[in-house]
C-alpha cells in the first residue's frame, strides 16, 4: 500500500488513540511542516477513544514518504496509532450516495439480534449505512442511522423495505429524508382522541347517554376504516341527543391527557413550535384543551346545543379526514412554513391523509391501517418520545425538561 501512496497527490491519514487535549494540533503541525494541505477532516470520540481522519493534498515541496515517516515517528513518541492510505480516484473512488435518509430506532431495548436483522434487511436492499449515532441509552434506547443508496429512493421506499422488520420486533421506527427540514420542524398538528387525549371522548359521552356499547362499536369501525367517518359521526352524535351542557362540563374536567403530552407541549413551545389540535371530536372540549395548555390552534366539530342540551346534530363544517388534511395545509401556509416543516400525529383512519401530507407523519399507538401509511410510528405510552424523531438526544431532552419544569 505504501508503494502506491508514494506517488499519490492525495492521501488519507487515520489516527486512533486514547483521547487527550492536543492530538489534532500535533498532527496538523506535522502535516503543515511537510507541505500538505487539509482537504477534509472528521473526528469523533467514542467512549474515550479518539478516531480522527484527514484527507490531505500535497502542496509544493510535499512528498508522501517524508510525511508518512514524520507521522509514524510522532505516533511512536505520542502513543498514537497512525495509518496512511493512498487516495487516488482510481484506487479509492468516493461512492456517490446522493440519496440519503435518516432512520431512527426507538425501544425500551434494542438487542443485538434486532440490530442484526435490521442491518441485514438494509444490506439485502443494497442500502448502505453511512453513520450511526446513539441518541439515548437510559430508560429508552434510541439509535439514529444515516443511510444511502446509489439509486434514487424515498423514505417510503425504505419503509416498504422494512415492513417485515417492523412486524417482527417491538421497536418503533421513523424514516425521514435527510434534508435541512428534518431538524427544522416548526408546526405540529395533533389528533385529539387516543392521541393527545387518553380516551375517545365520544365513547365517554355515549356512556353518559346510556348507549356506551353501541357507541363503541361504531367508533371502532370508523377508526379502523371499516365505516365511512362522516356517516359514523352523524350516527354517534344522534345517539347523544338530550345530554346537557352540565354533563359536558363534568366530563371535560376529568378527561385524561396522554402521558408526556403536557411536557411535550412545554418543550415544543420553548423551541418555538406552533401547536395545533385538529380533531374529529367536538369543539366544546378542544377549546378547553387549547386554553388550558396554551395551544395555538384548535379545530373540531361543533355540536348543536339547544336549550342547554345536545340536539343530536352538528353545525358548521364537518371535520373528516380530507378536512383535517386541508386544515394542516392552511395552517402551514398561514404561518409561512413548508409542509416539510410540519409534524402530524394521529391514531385513526381519519388521520391518514393528514399524516401523509406532513413532512413527518407519526402513527401513535395507531390502528394497523394507519401504521402502514405513516413514515413513523410509536407504540409506547409517552408522547414525549416524539422528540427523539426530531433529532433531540437524551442529554438535550433532560436539559429541556429542566428548563420547562
ROLO-408435 format. One line per field, with one value per residue (C-alpha): x, z, y; residue number from 1. Coordinates in steps of 0.25 Angstrom, whole numbers, plus 5000, padded with zeros to 4 digits. Example, Ala and Ser with C-alpha at 12.3 -4.5 7.8 and 13.67 -1.06 7.14 Angstrom:
! residues 2
xx	5049/5055
zz	5031/5029
yy	4982/4996
k	1/2
END
This chain:
! residues 405
xx	5000/5011/5017/5004/5004/5018/5013/4999/4995/4985/4986/4976/4982/4975/4978/4974/4978/4973/4967/4974/4976/4985/4985/4980/4989/5001/4997/4994/5008/5014/5005/5008/5023/5023/5016/5002/4988/4976/4964/4955/4955/4946/4947/4939/4942/4935/4936/4949/4955/4959/4956/4962/4962/4969/4969/4982/4986/5001/5006/5019/5030/5021/5024/5017/5030/5034/5020/5018/5031/5029/5015/5020/5031/5021/5011/5022/5026/5012/5006/4996/4993/4995/4992/4994/4985/4986/4974/4976/4962/4965/4970/4959/4947/4937/4924/4913/4902/4894/4881/4880/4870/4871/4865/4862/4860/4854/4851/4852/4863/4870/4877/4888/4878/4869/4881/4886/4872/4871/4885/4883/4870/4877/4888/4878/4872/4886/4885/4898/4899/4907/4907/4901/4899/4893/4883/4880/4882/4875/4860/4859/4869/4870/4879/4879/4885/4888/4886/4889/4887/4893/4879/4868/4860/4849/4846/4834/4843/4851/4839/4834/4847/4846/4831/4836/4845/4835/4825/4835/4841/4835/4844/4838/4843/4843/4849/4851/4858/4872/4869/4870/4856/4857/4863/4855/4841/4832/4818/4812/4797/4791/4779/4771/4764/4774/4786/4786/4775/4775/4761/4750/4742/4730/4730/4731/4719/4712/4713/4707/4696/4694/4698/4712/4713/4706/4715/4728/4725/4723/4735/4743/4738/4741/4755/4759/4754/4742/4731/4731/4735/4724/4713/4719/4720/4706/4700/4708/4704/4690/4691/4695/4682/4678/4691/4692/4703/4706/4709/4719/4725/4727/4733/4743/4748/4752/4757/4772/4782/4793/4806/4816/4807/4808/4823/4824/4815/4824/4837/4832/4827/4840/4847/4837/4827/4813/4804/4790/4779/4771/4760/4749/4743/4736/4740/4734/4745/4756/4754/4757/4769/4774/4773/4778/4791/4793/4792/4792/4780/4769/4759/4747/4733/4722/4711/4698/4693/4678/4672/4685/4684/4691/4681/4687/4692/4705/4706/4717/4728/4729/4744/4747/4760/4760/4757/4768/4778/4773/4774/4788/4792/4785/4792/4805/4802/4797/4810/4819/4824/4827/4819/4833/4833/4821/4819/4805/4802/4789/4784/4771/4768/4763/4777/4784/4782/4788/4800/4803/4803/4812/4827/4827/4814/4815/4805/4803/4798/4791/4782/4789/4784/4789/4803/4804/4802/4811/4826/4828/4821/4821/4815/4819/4812/4818/4816/4829/4837/4833/4845/4855/4849/4852/4867/4868/4877/4875/4884/4877/4864/4868/4872/4859/4851/4859/4857/4841/4839
zz	5000/5003/4989/4983/4993/4990/4977/4981/4981/4992/5004/5015/5029/5040/5055/5067/5081/5095/5095/5101/5098/5087/5078/5066/5068/5068/5055/5048/5052/5045/5033/5031/5033/5022/5012/5011/5011/5019/5009/5018/5033/5042/5057/5068/5082/5085/5100/5102/5089/5078/5063/5054/5039/5030/5014/5010/4997/4994/4993/4986/4993/4999/4997/5003/5009/5018/5022/5026/5033/5041/5045/5049/5057/5064/5066/5073/5082/5086/5086/5075/5064/5050/5037/5023/5011/4996/4991/4976/4970/4962/4975/4985/4978/4987/4986/4982/4992/4987/4992/5007/5018/5033/5041/5056/5064/5078/5088/5103/5098/5084/5086/5076/5069/5066/5060/5052/5046/5043/5037/5028/5023/5019/5012/5005/4999/4995/5005/5012/5026/5026/5040/5053/5066/5079/5084/5097/5105/5118/5120/5105/5095/5083/5071/5058/5045/5033/5021/5006/4992/4979/4972/4976/4987/4996/5011/5006/4999/5011/5020/5009/5010/5026/5026/5031/5041/5047/5048/5055/5066/5077/5072/5068/5055/5047/5033/5028/5016/5020/5017/5024/5028/5037/5048/5045/5048/5052/5053/5060/5058/5068/5067/5080/5084/5087/5083/5091/5100/5106/5102/5091/5096/5088/5095/5108/5104/5100/5114/5120/5110/5113/5099/5102/5096/5083/5082/5084/5073/5063/5067/5066/5052/5048/5053/5046/5033/5033/5033/5026/5036/5033/5034/5047/5053/5050/5055/5068/5070/5068/5080/5089/5088/5101/5108/5116/5115/5130/5127/5116/5126/5136/5126/5121/5135/5136/5122/5124/5114/5109/5117/5112/5105/5115/5115/5100/5098/5108/5101/5087/5091/5097/5084/5076/5070/5067/5072/5068/5070/5058/5063/5058/5072/5078/5079/5093/5098/5089/5093/5107/5103/5095/5106/5117/5110/5102/5089/5076/5069/5072/5061/5063/5060/5066/5074/5073/5086/5088/5102/5109/5102/5091/5079/5073/5061/5057/5051/5042/5035/5038/5041/5034/5028/5016/5024/5034/5023/5018/5031/5033/5019/5022/5036/5029/5019/5029/5037/5025/5027/5017/5018/5021/5034/5039/5048/5049/5060/5060/5062/5054/5039/5038/5041/5029/5019/5030/5033/5018/5016/5027/5026/5037/5040/5053/5056/5071/5077/5064/5057/5047/5035/5040/5043/5029/5023/5033/5032/5047/5058/5073/5081/5094/5105/5104/5094/5099/5091/5078/5082/5078/5064/5063/5066/5080/5088/5103/5109/5102/5106/5120/5119/5113/5123/5134/5126/5125/5139
yy	5000/5010/5007/5013/5024/5029/5035/5039/5054/5051/5042/5039/5039/5031/5034/5026/5028/5030/5044/5055/5070/5074/5062/5069/5081/5072/5064/5077/5082/5070/5072/5087/5084/5074/5083/5077/5083/5078/5076/5069/5065/5057/5054/5047/5042/5028/5025/5032/5027/5037/5034/5044/5044/5055/5055/5062/5068/5071/5085/5090/5082/5072/5057/5045/5037/5049/5051/5037/5035/5048/5044/5030/5035/5045/5033/5025/5036/5041/5027/5030/5020/5025/5019/5026/5021/5026/5034/5034/5034/5021/5014/5018/5025/5032/5025/5035/5032/5044/5039/5039/5036/5036/5024/5025/5013/5014/5004/5000/4992/4989/4976/4971/4961/4973/4981/4969/4967/4982/4983/4970/4976/4988/4981/4972/4985/4990/5001/5005/5011/5024/5028/5023/5031/5027/5037/5031/5018/5021/5017/5017/5012/5021/5019/5029/5024/5031/5022/5024/5018/5020/5020/5030/5026/5032/5030/5022/5012/5010/5007/4997/4990/4990/4984/4970/4976/4985/4974/4965/4973/4983/4994/5008/5013/5026/5029/5043/5049/5055/5069/5083/5081/5069/5077/5090/5086/5098/5093/5081/5076/5066/5058/5058/5045/5034/5043/5056/5050/5036/5033/5034/5046/5042/5028/5035/5043/5030/5025/5037/5036/5021/5016/5012/4999/5003/5016/5008/4998/5010/5017/5004/5002/5017/5017/5004/5010/5000/5010/5024/5034/5044/5034/5028/5042/5046/5033/5035/5049/5045/5036/5047/5055/5060/5061/5074/5084/5082/5067/5072/5081/5070/5061/5071/5073/5058/5054/5049/5054/5044/5043/5052/5061/5073/5073/5071/5084/5092/5087/5090/5104/5107/5102/5112/5102/5105/5095/5091/5080/5076/5067/5059/5061/5073/5088/5089/5080/5085/5099/5095/5088/5099/5109/5100/5096/5109/5103/5112/5106/5096/5091/5081/5078/5087/5081/5088/5092/5096/5099/5095/5081/5074/5073/5061/5069/5076/5090/5096/5089/5074/5071/5058/5052/5062/5074/5070/5070/5083/5090/5085/5091/5104/5105/5103/5114/5124/5122/5122/5108/5098/5085/5078/5086/5080/5068/5061/5051/5042/5029/5026/5024/5039/5043/5036/5048/5057/5048/5046/5061/5065/5065/5055/5047/5039/5028/5028/5015/5014/5004/4995/5002/5015/5010/5004/5018/5026/5029/5028/5020/5020/5008/5013/5021/5035/5046/5052/5041/5049/5058/5047/5046/5061/5058/5062/5053/5049/5059/5070/5065/5065/5079/5083/5076/5084/5097/5096/5090
k	1/2/3/4/5/6/7/8/9/10/11/12/13/14/15/16/17/18/19/20/21/22/23/24/25/26/27/28/29/30/31/32/33/34/35/36/37/38/39/40/41/42/43/44/45/46/47/48/49/50/51/52/53/54/55/56/57/58/59/60/61/62/63/64/65/66/67/68/69/70/71/72/73/74/75/76/77/78/79/80/81/82/83/84/85/86/87/88/89/90/91/92/93/94/95/96/97/98/99/100/101/102/103/104/105/106/107/108/109/110/111/112/113/114/115/116/117/118/119/120/121/122/123/124/125/126/127/128/129/130/131/132/133/134/135/136/137/138/139/140/141/142/143/144/145/146/147/148/149/150/151/152/153/154/155/156/157/158/159/160/161/162/163/164/165/166/167/168/169/170/171/172/173/174/175/176/177/178/179/180/181/182/183/184/185/186/187/188/189/190/191/192/193/194/195/196/197/198/199/200/201/202/203/204/205/206/207/208/209/210/211/212/213/214/215/216/217/218/219/220/221/222/223/224/225/226/227/228/229/230/231/232/233/234/235/236/237/238/239/240/241/242/243/244/245/246/247/248/249/250/251/252/253/254/255/256/257/258/259/260/261/262/263/264/265/266/267/268/269/270/271/272/273/274/275/276/277/278/279/280/281/282/283/284/285/286/287/288/289/290/291/292/293/294/295/296/297/298/299/300/301/302/303/304/305/306/307/308/309/310/311/312/313/314/315/316/317/318/319/320/321/322/323/324/325/326/327/328/329/330/331/332/333/334/335/336/337/338/339/340/341/342/343/344/345/346/347/348/349/350/351/352/353/354/355/356/357/358/359/360/361/362/363/364/365/366/367/368/369/370/371/372/373/374/375/376/377/378/379/380/381/382/383/384/385/386/387/388/389/390/391/392/393/394/395/396/397/398/399/400/401/402/403/404/405
END
